[in-house]
């Protein structure tokens, strides 16, 4: 087992914890947890691309990293206006 694969396995518990935090709690904490899920997901995707030797899959991590901030800002705007 490579070090990159161990890194992916080590990122799974924080990822699961943040997914649970997205389900419970106040709205502000849920938005922060969703942002953290995206950040951990980017790290896991980059580590998996190195672990499996697929350099082209870093593009997916880059797209997720670039789109997670505007998506969470639009979600917060939605919550502020309509809920």
Secondary structure, DSSP 8 states (H G I E B T S, - for coil): --HHHHHHHHHHHHHHHHHHHHHSS-HHHHHHHHHHHHHHHHHHHHHHHHHHT-GGGHHHHHHHHHHHHHHHHHHHHHHHHH-
